[in-house]
Amino acid sequence: MSTRIHVAICEPSDIIRTGLISILKKLTTLNIDIFEISNLNNLNLLLLKAKPNILIINPSYIGSFSLNALRKETKLPNLLFIGLQASFLDLQLIKQFDDIININSSPEDIKDKIHKLSNQKIDTEKKDLSVREKEIITLVVKGMTNKEIANELCLSIHTVITHRRNISTKLQIHSSAGLTIYAIINKLVDINEVRDSGLKE
């Protein structure tokens, strides 16, 4: 039997929160407990009570608050954070999260991200990428085309496309915006180097 995953959802919007809970309850392949938090008041105490493995929270409610500080204050050093994107995200905030979902994410995407985080941190997954794949991700999020990447790395366009296909398979990320979020979270690029890849959409 799979390990039980304890997920806390902190979202003041009743529509968004209950909608996400409804989706999670339908994911029967996940062995999951859901703890509902409707406001940020006493968040620390509620997390101490629930002791979740994963906290799903809208990044806009974090402000300047450090998620690492929250881990320390709640004595939950292994707590993982999924940002729930409902609007444009400040790229500085994204760096603190272990992954991001948005209000348009499919149930399958949400399931995959929760399952992935419950088994291993993204830092571990990052090691599965080759040095060349990391280089290509960096150039993609800087806005370079396949041809420009090929010229930069002295590769054929076919090789670049193959690397990008392998990256998508390993990370299950299929858009430039998704790669941008991944690269920022995993510190593969500096925020100032990132070219707009659709995060404002």
BAFI-3210 file (N, C-alpha, C; in Angstrom, 3 decimals, decimal comma, padded with zeros to 6 digits):
// residues 201
n [1|2|3|4|5|6|7|8|9|10|11|12|13|14|15|16|17|18|19|20|21|22|23|24|25|26|27|28|29|30|31|32|33|34|35|36|37|38|39|40|41|42|43|44|45|46|47|48|49|50|51|52|53|54|55|56|57|58|59|60|61|62|63|64|65|66|67|68|69|70|71|72|73|74|75|76|77|78|79|80|81|82|83|84|85|86|87|88|89|90|91|92|93|94|95|96|97|98|99|100|101|102|103|104|105|106|107|108|109|110|111|112|113|114|115|116|117|118|119|120|121|122|123|124|125|126|127|128|129|130|131|132|133|134|135|136|137|138|139|140|141|142|143|144|145|146|147|148|149|150|151|152|153|154|155|156|157|158|159|160|161|162|163|164|165|166|167|168|169|170|171|172|173|174|175|176|177|178|179|180|181|182|183|184|185|186|187|188|189|190|191|192|193|194|195|196|197|198|199|200|201]
n.u [000,847|000,508|002,324|000,708|-000,263|-000,150|-001,847|-002,057|-004,233|-004,123|-006,106|-007,935|-010,133|-013,249|-014,316|-012,085|-010,614|-012,421|-012,895|-010,371|-010,032|-012,117|-011,175|-008,846|-009,949|-011,041|-008,918|-008,197|-006,032|-004,125|-003,070|-004,363|-004,667|-006,575|-006,201|-007,878|-007,406|-008,690|-007,934|-005,168|-004,732|-003,288|-001,802|000,612|000,047|-002,017|-000,698|001,101|-000,683|-001,805|000,407|001,361|002,645|002,829|002,188|-000,203|-000,445|-001,449|000,909|000,759|-000,187|001,889|003,744|006,433|007,212|009,198|009,394|011,118|011,527|009,019|009,031|010,884|009,652|007,375|008,442|008,688|010,710|010,823|008,706|006,990|006,338|003,737|002,993|-000,021|-001,104|-003,014|-002,993|-000,801|002,560|005,054|008,367|010,354|009,061|008,466|010,818|010,935|009,261|008,548|007,217|004,811|001,349|-001,524|-004,706|-005,713|-004,614|-004,625|-006,388|-004,719|-002,153|-001,924|-002,066|000,271|002,268|001,950|002,384|005,021|006,428|005,902|007,464|010,086|012,291|012,505|015,132|016,511|015,597|016,697|019,324|019,154|019,245|021,407|024,552|024,573|021,828|020,950|022,254|020,890|018,255|018,713|019,340|016,987|015,123|016,132|015,205|016,124|016,113|015,802|017,682|019,454|020,375|021,647|023,749|025,084|025,992|027,390|026,104|023,992|020,764|018,959|020,034|019,687|016,885|016,366|017,526|015,813|013,423|014,040|014,389|011,782|010,508|011,777|011,197|008,520|007,493|006,176|006,268|007,623|007,164|006,744|009,288|010,723|009,791|010,667|013,462|014,007|013,155|014,966|017,322|018,822|019,011|019,457|017,037|017,065|018,017|016,015|013,818|010,609|008,383|005,728|004,625|003,003|000,597]
n.v [-001,201|002,251|005,035|007,233|010,495|013,663|016,535|019,995|022,653|025,970|028,527|031,369|031,859|030,499|029,221|028,495|026,961|024,884|023,782|022,760|020,902|019,161|018,117|016,800|014,826|013,158|011,913|008,973|007,310|008,376|008,166|009,983|012,535|015,377|018,618|021,443|024,924|027,997|030,620|032,879|033,347|032,283|030,367|028,981|027,521|025,892|024,369|023,031|021,424|019,877|018,778|018,481|016,894|018,283|021,628|023,467|026,597|029,917|031,897|034,699|035,305|035,008|037,090|038,880|036,927|034,241|030,990|029,056|029,938|029,427|026,652|026,191|027,411|025,895|023,506|021,636|020,455|019,115|019,935|020,507|022,844|023,820|026,163|027,858|029,132|031,823|034,148|036,611|035,832|036,889|036,615|036,417|035,279|032,736|031,278|030,244|028,080|024,539|023,503|024,473|024,948|025,846|027,567|026,501|024,037|020,586|017,772|015,532|016,655|017,909|015,680|014,315|016,103|016,241|013,565|013,272|015,071|013,926|011,724|012,403|015,203|018,096|018,870|016,473|015,372|017,166|016,355|014,300|015,361|015,901|017,679|019,001|019,099|020,807|023,119|023,621|024,054|026,434|028,183|028,074|029,314|031,803|032,704|031,827|030,431|027,101|026,943|029,012|028,046|025,725|026,843|028,246|026,193|024,622|022,451|020,212|021,145|019,069|017,553|019,314|019,433|016,779|016,687|018,506|017,123|014,950|016,294|017,224|014,773|013,742|015,698|016,094|018,456|020,676|023,162|026,444|028,295|026,625|025,441|027,695|028,330|025,997|026,252|028,564|027,858|025,812|027,129|027,351|029,466|033,023|035,329|037,781|037,119|035,935|035,696|036,917|034,310|033,755|033,827|035,814|035,405]
n.w [000,000|-000,798|000,606|002,863|001,963|003,298|002,759|002,960|002,245|001,686|001,081|000,665|-001,056|-001,450|-003,701|-005,290|-003,434|-002,609|-005,080|-005,797|-003,742|-004,362|-006,785|-005,881|-004,240|-006,084|-007,176|-007,074|-007,198|-005,619|-002,304|-000,066|002,442|003,242|004,454|005,323|005,022|005,509|005,859|006,587|009,233|012,222|010,864|011,315|013,684|012,803|010,888|012,513|013,842|011,768|010,469|007,687|004,656|002,351|001,463|-000,149|-001,466|-002,283|-003,861|-003,734|-001,248|000,408|000,353|001,653|003,309|004,467|003,233|004,129|006,717|007,713|007,692|009,741|011,976|012,289|012,809|010,811|008,899|006,467|004,993|002,011|-000,625|-002,743|-005,083|-005,706|-008,490|-009,328|-010,633|-012,186|-011,385|-009,124|-009,931|-008,024|-005,871|-006,812|-006,625|-004,056|-003,932|-004,262|-006,378|-008,914|-009,458|-011,439|-011,797|-014,062|-014,342|-015,189|-013,701|-013,902|-014,150|-011,647|-009,964|-010,774|-009,951|-007,168|-006,525|-007,427|-005,755|-003,300|-003,291|-003,918|-003,649|-005,755|-006,050|-006,092|-008,461|-010,221|-010,447|-012,196|-014,680|-017,425|-017,786|-020,227|-020,808|-018,792|-019,609|-021,977|-021,063|-019,677|-021,792|-023,263|-021,529|-021,585|-023,887|-026,368|-029,684|-031,165|-033,230|-032,561|-030,118|-030,985|-032,495|-030,472|-028,790|-030,486|-031,783|-033,695|-035,011|-034,846|-032,731|-030,602|-030,520|-029,839|-027,271|-025,990|-026,132|-024,497|-022,072|-021,614|-021,273|-018,971|-017,014|-017,298|-018,296|-020,580|-021,784|-022,486|-020,486|-018,288|-018,104|-017,461|-014,876|-013,572|-013,923|-012,450|-009,850|-009,337|-009,442|-011,796|-013,441|-013,211|-012,088|-013,412|-015,880|-017,218|-019,900|-020,808|-020,750|-021,051|-018,535|-017,675|-018,764]
ca.u [000,000|001,321|002,393|-000,329|000,239|-000,948|-001,791|-002,815|-004,553|-004,403|-006,652|-009,128|-011,264|-014,024|-014,490|-010,817|-010,238|-013,307|-012,689|-009,142|-010,303|-012,951|-010,294|-007,957|-010,727|-011,326|-007,675|-008,234|-004,734|-003,305|-003,501|-004,186|-005,498|-006,633|-006,454|-008,339|-007,111|-009,414|-007,307|-003,781|-004,659|-002,820|-001,332|001,636|-000,582|-002,783|000,259|001,598|-001,736|-002,021|001,680|001,276|003,856|002,796|001,273|-000,562|-000,816|-001,302|002,124|000,476|-000,481|003,135|004,396|007,872|007,422|010,079|008,867|012,080|011,233|007,802|009,455|011,539|008,702|006,411|009,234|008,407|011,825|010,636|007,472|007,153|005,377|003,262|002,328|-001,269|-001,090|-004,319|-002,746|000,618|003,429|006,340|009,386|011,094|008,305|008,511|012,042|010,773|008,361|009,067|006,548|003,717|000,184|-002,370|-006,136|-006,040|-003,927|-005,517|-006,264|-003,561|-000,957|-001,896|-001,732|001,677|003,147|001,862|003,049|006,452|006,975|005,770|008,494|011,423|012,328|012,942|016,593|016,964|015,306|017,592|020,549|018,927|019,527|022,822|025,079|024,117|020,398|020,825|022,666|019,820|017,165|019,125|019,243|015,565|014,422|016,652|014,476|016,816|015,474|016,598|018,815|020,408|020,982|022,563|024,940|025,766|026,622|028,049|025,364|023,014|019,410|018,356|020,515|019,014|015,492|016,396|017,748|014,597|012,438|014,447|014,105|010,330|010,163|012,274|010,566|007,084|007,210|006,056|006,148|008,723|006,799|007,006|010,738|011,184|009,509|011,577|014,832|014,105|013,053|016,167|018,485|019,617|019,177|019,146|015,771|017,338|018,356|014,835|012,997|009,190|008,012|004,298|004,187|002,003|-000,657]
ca.v [000,000|003,451|005,882|008,259|011,846|014,663|017,781|021,133|023,640|027,283|029,371|032,061|031,804|029,265|028,568|027,865|025,946|023,717|023,168|021,969|019,760|018,239|017,430|015,888|013,688|012,267|011,256|007,764|006,621|008,974|007,874|011,364|013,208|016,805|019,510|022,689|026,164|029,015|031,936|032,834|033,523|031,097|029,366|028,147|026,588|024,917|023,446|022,178|020,449|018,982|018,146|018,008|016,692|019,286|022,756|024,172|027,946|030,957|032,677|036,111|035,452|034,866|038,388|038,802|035,872|033,177|029,640|028,336|030,336|028,709|025,280|026,187|027,778|024,803|022,295|020,710|020,736|018,466|020,426|020,942|023,882|023,970|027,445|027,809|030,358|032,281|035,369|036,802|035,526|037,550|035,585|036,265|034,357|031,389|030,594|029,584|026,929|023,295|023,354|025,420|024,580|027,017|027,245|025,785|022,743|019,427|016,850|014,656|017,441|018,086|014,370|014,017|016,962|015,800|012,260|013,497|015,697|013,031|010,693|012,984|016,632|018,498|018,909|015,148|015,208|018,015|015,609|013,384|016,068|015,996|019,043|019,571|019,396|022,018|024,240|023,885|024,691|027,814|028,967|028,157|030,312|033,115|033,089|031,450|029,430|025,880|027,246|029,815|027,145|024,859|027,637|028,581|025,004|023,871|021,212|020,263|021,444|017,775|017,182|020,202|018,977|015,517|017,043|019,135|016,053|014,198|017,154|017,187|013,446|013,610|016,640|016,190|019,873|020,744|024,546|027,326|028,883|025,603|025,323|028,905|028,136|024,950|026,779|029,523|027,102|025,003|028,022|027,157|030,798|034,181|035,924|038,885|036,573|035,292|036,417|036,604|033,076|033,513|033,769|036,845|035,028]
ca.w [000,000|-000,910|001,788|002,901|001,749|004,007|001,998|003,482|001,212|002,266|000,016|001,171|-001,981|-001,295|-005,002|-005,686|-002,444|-002,685|-006,393|-005,729|-002,861|-005,132|-007,738|-005,152|-003,741|-007,211|-007,581|-006,244|-007,208|-004,568|-000,937|000,371|003,440|002,923|005,583|004,712|005,745|004,745|005,996|007,041|010,682|012,950|009,902|011,946|014,620|012,025|010,275|013,597|014,123|010,627|010,093|006,298|003,857|001,289|001,630|-001,384|-001,044|-003,296|-003,571|-003,462|000,176|001,155|000,464|001,915|004,300|003,997|003,415|004,972|008,098|008,094|008,003|011,054|013,028|012,480|013,062|009,706|007,986|005,165|004,378|000,624|-000,974|-004,119|-005,273|-006,471|-009,282|-009,802|-011,400|-012,477|-010,254|-008,951|-010,103|-006,766|-005,022|-007,376|-006,202|-002,760|-004,020|-004,820|-007,668|-009,138|-010,258|-011,623|-011,775|-015,295|-014,358|-015,285|-012,559|-014,105|-013,823|-010,192|-009,392|-011,052|-009,151|-005,772|-006,440|-007,601|-004,553|-002,149|-003,391|-003,902|-003,874|-007,089|-006,066|-006,482|-009,874|-010,989|-010,678|-013,303|-015,922|-017,770|-017,852|-021,500|-020,691|-017,975|-020,465|-022,943|-020,321|-019,407|-023,024|-023,629|-020,711|-021,977|-025,090|-027,596|-030,535|-031,330|-034,106|-031,790|-029,128|-031,729|-032,816|-029,221|-028,205|-031,571|-031,978|-034,779|-034,544|-034,501|-031,391|-029,648|-030,421|-029,083|-025,862|-025,457|-025,972|-023,304|-020,917|-021,404|-020,764|-017,596|-016,089|-017,579|-018,531|-022,032|-022,247|-022,082|-019,189|-017,277|-017,950|-016,776|-013,452|-013,095|-013,885|-011,346|-008,599|-009,158|-009,487|-013,006|-014,027|-012,389|-012,535|-014,334|-017,192|-017,790|-020,861|-020,604|-021,450|-020,932|-017,143|-017,429|-019,400]
c.u [000,876|001,258|001,322|000,306|-000,701|-000,760|-002,654|-003,021|-004,938|-004,817|-007,936|-010,349|-011,980|-014,127|-013,224|-010,472|-011,101|-013,176|-011,464|-009,339|-011,130|-012,118|-009,432|-008,704|-011,045|-010,086|-007,479|-006,911|-003,770|-003,907|-003,312|-005,174|-005,444|-006,998|-006,725|-008,035|-007,704|-008,848|-005,917|-003,631|-004,267|-002,351|-000,324|001,021|-001,350|-001,860|000,858|000,599|-001,840|-000,780|001,648|002,646|003,994|001,792|001,059|-001,092|-000,577|-000,080|001,853|000,154|000,774|003,796|005,886|008,212|008,255|009,466|009,826|011,866|009,993|008,123|010,047|010,540|007,704|007,102|008,887|009,479|011,659|009,354|007,772|006,028|005,041|002,531|001,093|-001,419|-002,488|-004,185|-001,250|001,455|004,691|007,418|010,226|010,392|008,438|009,689|011,866|010,006|009,038|008,418|005,391|002,593|-000,604|-003,819|-006,582|-005,355|-004,947|-005,372|-005,042|-002,260|-000,810|-001,491|-000,248|002,607|003,120|002,591|004,559|007,074|006,905|006,851|009,911|011,349|012,844|014,459|017,167|016,751|016,274|018,876|020,396|019,193|021,030|023,247|024,574|022,641|020,162|021,215|021,538|018,618|017,481|018,956|017,792|014,874|014,971|016,057|015,122|016,041|016,357|017,840|019,888|021,125|022,010|023,861|025,765|026,566|027,343|027,430|024,498|021,646|018,714|018,764|019,841|017,574|015,408|016,596|016,482|013,499|012,753|014,158|012,615|009,892|010,573|011,481|009,051|006,653|007,242|005,858|007,345|008,437|007,078|008,491|011,310|010,980|010,463|012,994|015,028|014,096|014,357|017,460|019,418|019,869|018,907|017,886|015,998|017,668|017,132|014,113|011,562|008,795|006,547|003,796|003,109|000,653|-001,617]
c.v [001,243|004,275|006,964|009,637|012,823|016,014|018,839|022,125|024,939|028,226|030,032|031,978|030,462|028,496|027,821|026,724|024,690|023,009|022,275|020,730|018,704|017,436|016,395|014,648|012,687|011,515|010,002|007,006|007,217|008,640|009,160|011,777|014,698|017,594|020,895|023,891|027,312|030,422|031,785|033,024|032,207|029,980|028,415|027,093|025,498|023,903|022,509|021,070|019,409|018,175|017,601|017,724|017,813|020,372|023,400|025,539|028,930|031,812|034,134|036,354|035,378|036,218|038,214|037,698|034,745|031,809|028,788|028,672|029,609|027,256|025,206|026,437|026,659|023,476|021,195|020,916|020,144|018,903|020,964|021,905|023,843|025,301|027,270|029,139|030,685|033,541|035,457|036,572|036,371|036,465|035,379|035,277|032,916|030,594|029,811|028,266|025,718|022,967|024,339|024,713|025,859|026,592|026,536|024,425|021,605|018,565|015,951|015,376|017,598|016,787|014,071|014,833|016,569|014,475|012,409|014,069|014,773|011,953|011,237|014,461|016,929|018,555|017,570|014,933|016,002|017,273|014,636|014,042|016,087|017,461|019,729|019,948|020,647|023,254|024,626|024,527|026,163|028,692|029,114|029,269|031,717|033,572|032,695|030,378|028,190|026,137|028,031|028,961|026,243|025,595|027,926|027,399|024,133|022,483|021,336|020,590|020,155|017,345|018,030|019,749|017,677|015,777|017,630|018,099|015,232|014,982|017,106|015,858|013,296|014,463|016,685|017,655|020,081|022,163|025,353|027,962|027,899|025,420|026,528|028,774|027,104|025,499|027,750|028,793|026,370|025,782|027,716|028,484|031,853|034,826|037,021|038,406|036,045|036,230|035,988|035,400|032,740|033,463|034,793|036,488|034,449]
c.w [000,000|000,372|001,724|002,801|002,438|003,315|002,677|002,346|001,898|001,145|000,509|000,258|-001,860|-002,606|-005,403|-004,740|-002,568|-004,032|-006,397|-004,857|-003,595|-006,124|-007,016|-004,656|-004,845|-007,689|-006,732|-006,228|-006,186|-003,207|-000,133|001,457|003,144|004,172|005,008|005,606|004,937|004,898|006,595|008,547|011,348|012,018|010,546|012,867|013,881|011,348|011,317|013,919|013,007|010,259|008,652|005,699|002,828|001,655|000,270|-000,975|-002,181|-002,961|-003,224|-001,995|001,037|001,388|000,667|002,913|003,707|004,269|004,244|006,441|008,605|008,443|009,413|012,175|013,315|012,793|012,059|008,634|006,592|004,461|002,981|000,262|-002,462|-004,196|-006,135|-007,208|-009,792|-010,645|-011,670|-011,223|-010,279|-009,008|-008,844|-005,839|-005,496|-006,836|-004,913|-002,847|-004,648|-006,156|-007,728|-009,895|-010,484|-011,755|-013,050|-015,382|-014,418|-014,033|-012,676|-013,758|-012,313|-009,512|-009,563|-010,158|-007,677|-005,592|-006,516|-006,330|-003,343|-002,140|-003,353|-004,209|-005,274|-007,172|-006,505|-007,969|-010,732|-011,332|-011,843|-014,649|-016,170|-017,781|-019,115|-021,432|-019,854|-018,779|-021,416|-022,257|-020,088|-020,639|-023,488|-022,844|-020,936|-023,309|-026,403|-028,358|-030,612|-032,180|-033,357|-030,742|-029,805|-032,054|-031,567|-028,677|-029,236|-031,741|-033,224|-034,188|-034,109|-033,087|-030,317|-029,428|-029,617|-027,595|-025,249|-025,241|-024,717|-022,025|-020,584|-020,802|-019,302|-016,614|-016,217|-017,659|-020,038|-022,556|-021,770|-020,727|-018,059|-017,028|-017,212|-015,273|-012,860|-012,918|-012,731|-010,007|-008,296|-009,346|-010,663|-013,709|-012,968|-012,956|-013,566|-015,746|-017,930|-018,738|-020,650|-021,438|-021,264|-019,515|-016,844|-018,022|-018,379]
res [m|s|t|r|i|h|v|a|i|c|e|p|s|d|i|i|r|t|g|l|i|s|i|l|k|k|l|t|t|l|n|i|d|i|f|e|i|s|n|l|n|n|l|n|l|l|l|l|k|a|k|p|n|i|l|i|i|n|p|s|y|i|g|s|f|s|l|n|a|l|r|k|e|t|k|l|p|n|l|l|f|i|g|l|q|a|s|f|l|d|l|q|l|i|k|q|f|d|d|i|i|n|i|n|s|s|p|e|d|i|k|d|k|i|h|k|l|s|n|q|k|i|d|t|e|k|k|d|l|s|v|r|e|k|e|i|i|t|l|v|v|k|g|m|t|n|k|e|i|a|n|e|l|c|l|s|i|h|t|v|i|t|h|r|r|n|i|s|t|k|l|q|i|h|s|s|a|g|l|t|i|y|a|i|i|n|k|l|v|d|i|n|e|v|r|d|s|g|l|k|e]
***
